[in-house]
Amino acid sequence: MPDGEKPKRDQPDQPDAPVRQDSQVQQDPQVQQDPDETAAARRRRRAQFLRELHEAKALRDRVQPRRARAARMRQAMRMRTFRW
């Protein structure tokens, strides 16, 4: 490259690299939706997950009171400094 010349950014470094299309992206089999699943079943699963998540957070707060108190203080400070 001559002095002062910058590399061209519009050309890829590897011209032989294949371009991946969205249709070629492989999804995780667990993420793919079951076509037989209804919206109600999905809502039930989501509600169950959220209940378990809330229970796990409550348990963590009980067994780690110092961390929970610090988190409450940080949240309170955030809310005090928040502008509507």
KOLNUKOL-34383 format. One record per atom (N, C-alpha, C): residue number from 1; atom name; x, y, z. Coordinates in nm, 2 decimals. Example, Ala and Ser with C-alpha at 12.3 -4.5 7.8 and 13.67 -1.06 7.14 Angstrom:
2
{seq = 1, atom = N, px = 1.32, py = -0.57, pz = 0.78}
{seq = 1, atom = CA, px = 1.23, py = -0.45, pz = 0.78}
{seq = 1, atom = C, px = 1.32, py = -0.33, pz = 0.78}
{seq = 2, atom = N, px = 1.28, py = -0.22, pz = 0.71}
{seq = 2, atom = CA, px = 1.37, py = -0.11, pz = 0.71}
{seq = 2, atom = C, px = 1.29, py = 0.00, pz = 0.79}
! end
This chain:
84
{seq = 1, atom = N, px = 0.08, py = -0.12, pz = 0.00}
{seq = 1, atom = CA, px = 0.00, py = 0.00, pz = 0.00}
{seq = 1, atom = C, px = 0.09, py = 0.12, pz = 0.00}
{seq = 2, atom = N, px = 0.07, py = 0.22, pz = -0.09}
{seq = 2, atom = CA, px = 0.15, py = 0.34, pz = -0.09}
{seq = 2, atom = C, px = 0.13, py = 0.42, pz = 0.03}
{seq = 3, atom = N, px = 0.23, py = 0.51, pz = 0.06}
{seq = 3, atom = CA, px = 0.22, py = 0.60, pz = 0.17}
{seq = 3, atom = C, px = 0.09, py = 0.68, pz = 0.17}
{seq = 4, atom = N, px = 0.02, py = 0.68, pz = 0.29}
{seq = 4, atom = CA, px = -0.10, py = 0.77, pz = 0.30}
{seq = 4, atom = C, px = -0.23, py = 0.71, pz = 0.25}
{seq = 5, atom = N, px = -0.22, py = 0.60, pz = 0.17}
{seq = 5, atom = CA, px = -0.34, py = 0.54, pz = 0.12}
{seq = 5, atom = C, px = -0.41, py = 0.45, pz = 0.22}
{seq = 6, atom = N, px = -0.54, py = 0.47, pz = 0.24}
{seq = 6, atom = CA, px = -0.61, py = 0.39, pz = 0.34}
{seq = 6, atom = C, px = -0.67, py = 0.27, pz = 0.27}
{seq = 7, atom = N, px = -0.69, py = 0.16, pz = 0.34}
{seq = 7, atom = CA, px = -0.76, py = 0.04, pz = 0.28}
{seq = 7, atom = C, px = -0.91, py = 0.08, pz = 0.26}
{seq = 8, atom = N, px = -0.96, py = 0.02, pz = 0.15}
{seq = 8, atom = CA, px = -1.10, py = 0.04, pz = 0.12}
{seq = 8, atom = C, px = -1.19, py = -0.04, pz = 0.21}
{seq = 9, atom = N, px = -1.28, py = 0.02, pz = 0.28}
{seq = 9, atom = CA, px = -1.37, py = -0.05, pz = 0.37}
{seq = 9, atom = C, px = -1.49, py = -0.11, pz = 0.31}
{seq = 10, atom = N, px = -1.52, py = -0.07, pz = 0.18}
{seq = 10, atom = CA, px = -1.64, py = -0.13, pz = 0.12}
{seq = 10, atom = C, px = -1.62, py = -0.27, pz = 0.07}
{seq = 11, atom = N, px = -1.50, py = -0.31, pz = 0.06}
{seq = 11, atom = CA, px = -1.47, py = -0.45, pz = 0.01}
{seq = 11, atom = C, px = -1.44, py = -0.54, pz = 0.13}
{seq = 12, atom = N, px = -1.49, py = -0.66, pz = 0.13}
{seq = 12, atom = CA, px = -1.47, py = -0.75, pz = 0.25}
{seq = 12, atom = C, px = -1.32, py = -0.79, pz = 0.24}
{seq = 13, atom = N, px = -1.27, py = -0.83, pz = 0.36}
{seq = 13, atom = CA, px = -1.13, py = -0.88, pz = 0.37}
{seq = 13, atom = C, px = -1.12, py = -1.01, pz = 0.31}
{seq = 14, atom = N, px = -1.22, py = -1.09, pz = 0.32}
{seq = 14, atom = CA, px = -1.22, py = -1.23, pz = 0.26}
{seq = 14, atom = C, px = -1.33, py = -1.23, pz = 0.15}
{seq = 15, atom = N, px = -1.29, py = -1.22, pz = 0.02}
{seq = 15, atom = CA, px = -1.39, py = -1.21, pz = -0.08}
{seq = 15, atom = C, px = -1.46, py = -1.35, pz = -0.10}
{seq = 16, atom = N, px = -1.40, py = -1.46, pz = -0.06}
{seq = 16, atom = CA, px = -1.46, py = -1.59, pz = -0.08}
{seq = 16, atom = C, px = -1.55, py = -1.63, pz = 0.04}
{seq = 17, atom = N, px = -1.56, py = -1.55, pz = 0.14}
{seq = 17, atom = CA, px = -1.65, py = -1.58, pz = 0.25}
{seq = 17, atom = C, px = -1.80, py = -1.58, pz = 0.21}
{seq = 18, atom = N, px = -1.87, py = -1.69, pz = 0.24}
{seq = 18, atom = CA, px = -2.01, py = -1.70, pz = 0.20}
{seq = 18, atom = C, px = -2.09, py = -1.60, pz = 0.28}
{seq = 19, atom = N, px = -2.19, py = -1.54, pz = 0.22}
{seq = 19, atom = CA, px = -2.28, py = -1.45, pz = 0.28}
{seq = 19, atom = C, px = -2.40, py = -1.53, pz = 0.34}
{seq = 20, atom = N, px = -2.43, py = -1.51, pz = 0.46}
{seq = 20, atom = CA, px = -2.53, py = -1.59, pz = 0.53}
{seq = 20, atom = C, px = -2.66, py = -1.52, pz = 0.52}
{seq = 21, atom = N, px = -2.76, py = -1.59, pz = 0.47}
{seq = 21, atom = CA, px = -2.90, py = -1.53, pz = 0.45}
{seq = 21, atom = C, px = -2.97, py = -1.57, pz = 0.58}
{seq = 22, atom = N, px = -3.08, py = -1.49, pz = 0.61}
{seq = 22, atom = CA, px = -3.16, py = -1.52, pz = 0.73}
{seq = 22, atom = C, px = -3.23, py = -1.65, pz = 0.72}
{seq = 23, atom = N, px = -3.26, py = -1.70, pz = 0.60}
{seq = 23, atom = CA, px = -3.33, py = -1.83, pz = 0.59}
{seq = 23, atom = C, px = -3.23, py = -1.94, pz = 0.62}
{seq = 24, atom = N, px = -3.10, py = -1.92, pz = 0.62}
{seq = 24, atom = CA, px = -3.00, py = -2.02, pz = 0.64}
{seq = 24, atom = C, px = -2.96, py = -2.03, pz = 0.79}
{seq = 25, atom = N, px = -3.00, py = -1.94, pz = 0.87}
{seq = 25, atom = CA, px = -2.97, py = -1.94, pz = 1.01}
{seq = 25, atom = C, px = -3.04, py = -2.06, pz = 1.08}
{seq = 26, atom = N, px = -2.96, py = -2.14, pz = 1.14}
{seq = 26, atom = CA, px = -3.02, py = -2.26, pz = 1.21}
{seq = 26, atom = C, px = -3.06, py = -2.21, pz = 1.35}
{seq = 27, atom = N, px = -3.18, py = -2.24, pz = 1.39}
{seq = 27, atom = CA, px = -3.23, py = -2.21, pz = 1.52}
{seq = 27, atom = C, px = -3.22, py = -2.33, pz = 1.62}
{seq = 28, atom = N, px = -3.21, py = -2.30, pz = 1.74}
{seq = 28, atom = CA, px = -3.20, py = -2.40, pz = 1.85}
{seq = 28, atom = C, px = -3.33, py = -2.47, pz = 1.85}
{seq = 29, atom = N, px = -3.33, py = -2.61, pz = 1.85}
{seq = 29, atom = CA, px = -3.46, py = -2.68, pz = 1.84}
{seq = 29, atom = C, px = -3.55, py = -2.65, pz = 1.96}
{seq = 30, atom = N, px = -3.49, py = -2.62, pz = 2.08}
{seq = 30, atom = CA, px = -3.58, py = -2.59, pz = 2.19}
{seq = 30, atom = C, px = -3.65, py = -2.45, pz = 2.17}
{seq = 31, atom = N, px = -3.59, py = -2.36, pz = 2.09}
{seq = 31, atom = CA, px = -3.65, py = -2.23, pz = 2.07}
{seq = 31, atom = C, px = -3.76, py = -2.24, pz = 1.97}
{seq = 32, atom = N, px = -3.76, py = -2.33, pz = 1.88}
{seq = 32, atom = CA, px = -3.86, py = -2.33, pz = 1.78}
{seq = 32, atom = C, px = -4.00, py = -2.36, pz = 1.84}
{seq = 33, atom = N, px = -4.10, py = -2.30, pz = 1.79}
{seq = 33, atom = CA, px = -4.23, py = -2.31, pz = 1.84}
{seq = 33, atom = C, px = -4.29, py = -2.44, pz = 1.79}
{seq = 34, atom = N, px = -4.37, py = -2.51, pz = 1.88}
{seq = 34, atom = CA, px = -4.44, py = -2.63, pz = 1.84}
{seq = 34, atom = C, px = -4.57, py = -2.58, pz = 1.77}
{seq = 35, atom = N, px = -4.59, py = -2.63, pz = 1.65}
{seq = 35, atom = CA, px = -4.71, py = -2.58, pz = 1.58}
{seq = 35, atom = C, px = -4.84, py = -2.62, pz = 1.65}
{seq = 36, atom = N, px = -4.84, py = -2.72, pz = 1.73}
{seq = 36, atom = CA, px = -4.97, py = -2.77, pz = 1.79}
{seq = 36, atom = C, px = -4.99, py = -2.69, pz = 1.92}
{seq = 37, atom = N, px = -4.89, py = -2.61, pz = 1.97}
{seq = 37, atom = CA, px = -4.91, py = -2.54, pz = 2.09}
{seq = 37, atom = C, px = -5.00, py = -2.42, pz = 2.07}
{seq = 38, atom = N, px = -5.10, py = -2.40, pz = 2.16}
{seq = 38, atom = CA, px = -5.19, py = -2.29, pz = 2.15}
{seq = 38, atom = C, px = -5.14, py = -2.17, pz = 2.23}
{seq = 39, atom = N, px = -5.20, py = -2.06, pz = 2.21}
{seq = 39, atom = CA, px = -5.16, py = -1.94, pz = 2.28}
{seq = 39, atom = C, px = -5.19, py = -1.95, pz = 2.43}
{seq = 40, atom = N, px = -5.29, py = -2.02, pz = 2.46}
{seq = 40, atom = CA, px = -5.33, py = -2.04, pz = 2.60}
{seq = 40, atom = C, px = -5.22, py = -2.13, pz = 2.67}
{seq = 41, atom = N, px = -5.17, py = -2.23, pz = 2.60}
{seq = 41, atom = CA, px = -5.07, py = -2.32, pz = 2.66}
{seq = 41, atom = C, px = -4.94, py = -2.24, pz = 2.68}
{seq = 42, atom = N, px = -4.91, py = -2.15, pz = 2.58}
{seq = 42, atom = CA, px = -4.79, py = -2.07, pz = 2.59}
{seq = 42, atom = C, px = -4.80, py = -1.97, pz = 2.71}
{seq = 43, atom = N, px = -4.92, py = -1.91, pz = 2.73}
{seq = 43, atom = CA, px = -4.94, py = -1.82, pz = 2.84}
{seq = 43, atom = C, px = -4.93, py = -1.89, pz = 2.97}
{seq = 44, atom = N, px = -4.98, py = -2.02, pz = 2.98}
{seq = 44, atom = CA, px = -4.97, py = -2.10, pz = 3.10}
{seq = 44, atom = C, px = -4.82, py = -2.13, pz = 3.14}
{seq = 45, atom = N, px = -4.75, py = -2.17, pz = 3.03}
{seq = 45, atom = CA, px = -4.60, py = -2.19, pz = 3.06}
{seq = 45, atom = C, px = -4.53, py = -2.07, pz = 3.10}
{seq = 46, atom = N, px = -4.56, py = -1.95, pz = 3.04}
{seq = 46, atom = CA, px = -4.50, py = -1.83, pz = 3.07}
{seq = 46, atom = C, px = -4.53, py = -1.79, pz = 3.22}
{seq = 47, atom = N, px = -4.66, py = -1.80, pz = 3.26}
{seq = 47, atom = CA, px = -4.70, py = -1.77, pz = 3.39}
{seq = 47, atom = C, px = -4.63, py = -1.85, pz = 3.49}
{seq = 48, atom = N, px = -4.62, py = -1.98, pz = 3.46}
{seq = 48, atom = CA, px = -4.55, py = -2.08, pz = 3.55}
{seq = 48, atom = C, px = -4.40, py = -2.03, pz = 3.57}
{seq = 49, atom = N, px = -4.34, py = -2.00, pz = 3.46}
{seq = 49, atom = CA, px = -4.20, py = -1.95, pz = 3.46}
{seq = 49, atom = C, px = -4.18, py = -1.83, pz = 3.54}
{seq = 50, atom = N, px = -4.27, py = -1.73, pz = 3.52}
{seq = 50, atom = CA, px = -4.26, py = -1.61, pz = 3.60}
{seq = 50, atom = C, px = -4.29, py = -1.63, pz = 3.75}
{seq = 51, atom = N, px = -4.38, py = -1.72, pz = 3.78}
{seq = 51, atom = CA, px = -4.40, py = -1.76, pz = 3.93}
{seq = 51, atom = C, px = -4.27, py = -1.82, pz = 3.99}
{seq = 52, atom = N, px = -4.21, py = -1.91, pz = 3.91}
{seq = 52, atom = CA, px = -4.09, py = -1.97, pz = 3.96}
{seq = 52, atom = C, px = -3.97, py = -1.87, pz = 3.97}
{seq = 53, atom = N, px = -3.97, py = -1.78, pz = 3.88}
{seq = 53, atom = CA, px = -3.86, py = -1.68, pz = 3.88}
{seq = 53, atom = C, px = -3.88, py = -1.59, pz = 4.00}
{seq = 54, atom = N, px = -4.00, py = -1.54, pz = 4.03}
{seq = 54, atom = CA, px = -4.03, py = -1.46, pz = 4.14}
{seq = 54, atom = C, px = -4.00, py = -1.53, pz = 4.27}
{seq = 55, atom = N, px = -4.03, py = -1.66, pz = 4.28}
{seq = 55, atom = CA, px = -4.00, py = -1.74, pz = 4.40}
{seq = 55, atom = C, px = -3.85, py = -1.75, pz = 4.42}
{seq = 56, atom = N, px = -3.77, py = -1.77, pz = 4.31}
{seq = 56, atom = CA, px = -3.63, py = -1.78, pz = 4.32}
{seq = 56, atom = C, px = -3.57, py = -1.65, pz = 4.37}
{seq = 57, atom = N, px = -3.62, py = -1.54, pz = 4.32}
{seq = 57, atom = CA, px = -3.56, py = -1.41, pz = 4.36}
{seq = 57, atom = C, px = -3.59, py = -1.39, pz = 4.51}
{seq = 58, atom = N, px = -3.71, py = -1.42, pz = 4.55}
{seq = 58, atom = CA, px = -3.75, py = -1.41, pz = 4.69}
{seq = 58, atom = C, px = -3.66, py = -1.49, pz = 4.78}
{seq = 59, atom = N, px = -3.63, py = -1.62, pz = 4.74}
{seq = 59, atom = CA, px = -3.54, py = -1.70, pz = 4.81}
{seq = 59, atom = C, px = -3.40, py = -1.64, pz = 4.82}
{seq = 60, atom = N, px = -3.35, py = -1.59, pz = 4.71}
{seq = 60, atom = CA, px = -3.22, py = -1.53, pz = 4.71}
{seq = 60, atom = C, px = -3.22, py = -1.41, pz = 4.80}
{seq = 61, atom = N, px = -3.32, py = -1.33, pz = 4.81}
{seq = 61, atom = CA, px = -3.33, py = -1.22, pz = 4.90}
{seq = 61, atom = C, px = -3.33, py = -1.26, pz = 5.04}
{seq = 62, atom = N, px = -3.39, py = -1.38, pz = 5.07}
{seq = 62, atom = CA, px = -3.39, py = -1.43, pz = 5.21}
{seq = 62, atom = C, px = -3.25, py = -1.48, pz = 5.25}
{seq = 63, atom = N, px = -3.18, py = -1.54, pz = 5.16}
{seq = 63, atom = CA, px = -3.06, py = -1.61, pz = 5.20}
{seq = 63, atom = C, px = -2.94, py = -1.51, pz = 5.19}
{seq = 64, atom = N, px = -2.96, py = -1.40, pz = 5.12}
{seq = 64, atom = CA, px = -2.85, py = -1.30, pz = 5.11}
{seq = 64, atom = C, px = -2.91, py = -1.16, pz = 5.14}
{seq = 65, atom = N, px = -2.94, py = -1.14, pz = 5.27}
{seq = 65, atom = CA, px = -3.00, py = -1.01, pz = 5.31}
{seq = 65, atom = C, px = -2.92, py = -0.89, pz = 5.28}
{seq = 66, atom = N, px = -2.79, py = -0.90, pz = 5.29}
{seq = 66, atom = CA, px = -2.70, py = -0.78, pz = 5.27}
{seq = 66, atom = C, px = -2.71, py = -0.74, pz = 5.12}
{seq = 67, atom = N, px = -2.70, py = -0.84, pz = 5.03}
{seq = 67, atom = CA, px = -2.71, py = -0.81, pz = 4.89}
{seq = 67, atom = C, px = -2.85, py = -0.75, pz = 4.85}
{seq = 68, atom = N, px = -2.95, py = -0.81, pz = 4.91}
{seq = 68, atom = CA, px = -3.09, py = -0.76, pz = 4.89}
{seq = 68, atom = C, px = -3.11, py = -0.62, pz = 4.94}
{seq = 69, atom = N, px = -3.05, py = -0.59, pz = 5.05}
{seq = 69, atom = CA, px = -3.07, py = -0.45, pz = 5.10}
{seq = 69, atom = C, px = -2.99, py = -0.35, pz = 5.01}
{seq = 70, atom = N, px = -2.87, py = -0.39, pz = 4.97}
{seq = 70, atom = CA, px = -2.80, py = -0.30, pz = 4.88}
{seq = 70, atom = C, px = -2.87, py = -0.28, pz = 4.75}
{seq = 71, atom = N, px = -2.94, py = -0.39, pz = 4.70}
{seq = 71, atom = CA, px = -3.01, py = -0.37, pz = 4.57}
{seq = 71, atom = C, px = -3.13, py = -0.28, pz = 4.60}
{seq = 72, atom = N, px = -3.20, py = -0.30, pz = 4.71}
{seq = 72, atom = CA, px = -3.31, py = -0.21, pz = 4.74}
{seq = 72, atom = C, px = -3.27, py = -0.06, pz = 4.75}
{seq = 73, atom = N, px = -3.15, py = -0.04, pz = 4.81}
{seq = 73, atom = CA, px = -3.10, py = 0.10, pz = 4.82}
{seq = 73, atom = C, px = -3.07, py = 0.16, pz = 4.68}
{seq = 74, atom = N, px = -3.00, py = 0.07, pz = 4.60}
{seq = 74, atom = CA, px = -2.97, py = 0.12, pz = 4.46}
{seq = 74, atom = C, px = -3.10, py = 0.15, pz = 4.39}
{seq = 75, atom = N, px = -3.20, py = 0.07, pz = 4.40}
{seq = 75, atom = CA, px = -3.33, py = 0.09, pz = 4.33}
{seq = 75, atom = C, px = -3.39, py = 0.22, pz = 4.38}
{seq = 76, atom = N, px = -3.39, py = 0.24, pz = 4.51}
{seq = 76, atom = CA, px = -3.45, py = 0.36, pz = 4.57}
{seq = 76, atom = C, px = -3.37, py = 0.49, pz = 4.52}
{seq = 77, atom = N, px = -3.24, py = 0.48, pz = 4.51}
{seq = 77, atom = CA, px = -3.16, py = 0.59, pz = 4.46}
{seq = 77, atom = C, px = -3.20, py = 0.62, pz = 4.32}
{seq = 78, atom = N, px = -3.21, py = 0.52, pz = 4.24}
{seq = 78, atom = CA, px = -3.25, py = 0.53, pz = 4.10}
{seq = 78, atom = C, px = -3.39, py = 0.60, pz = 4.09}
{seq = 79, atom = N, px = -3.48, py = 0.56, pz = 4.17}
{seq = 79, atom = CA, px = -3.61, py = 0.62, pz = 4.16}
{seq = 79, atom = C, px = -3.61, py = 0.76, pz = 4.21}
{seq = 80, atom = N, px = -3.53, py = 0.80, pz = 4.31}
{seq = 80, atom = CA, px = -3.52, py = 0.94, pz = 4.35}
{seq = 80, atom = C, px = -3.47, py = 1.03, pz = 4.25}
{seq = 81, atom = N, px = -3.37, py = 0.98, pz = 4.17}
{seq = 81, atom = CA, px = -3.31, py = 1.06, pz = 4.07}
{seq = 81, atom = C, px = -3.37, py = 1.06, pz = 3.93}
{seq = 82, atom = N, px = -3.48, py = 0.97, pz = 3.92}
{seq = 82, atom = CA, px = -3.55, py = 0.96, pz = 3.79}
{seq = 82, atom = C, px = -3.63, py = 1.08, pz = 3.76}
{seq = 83, atom = N, px = -3.63, py = 1.13, pz = 3.64}
{seq = 83, atom = CA, px = -3.71, py = 1.25, pz = 3.60}
{seq = 83, atom = C, px = -3.83, py = 1.20, pz = 3.52}
{seq = 84, atom = N, px = -3.95, py = 1.24, pz = 3.55}
{seq = 84, atom = CA, px = -4.06, py = 1.20, pz = 3.47}
{seq = 84, atom = C, px = -4.07, py = 1.29, pz = 3.35}
! end
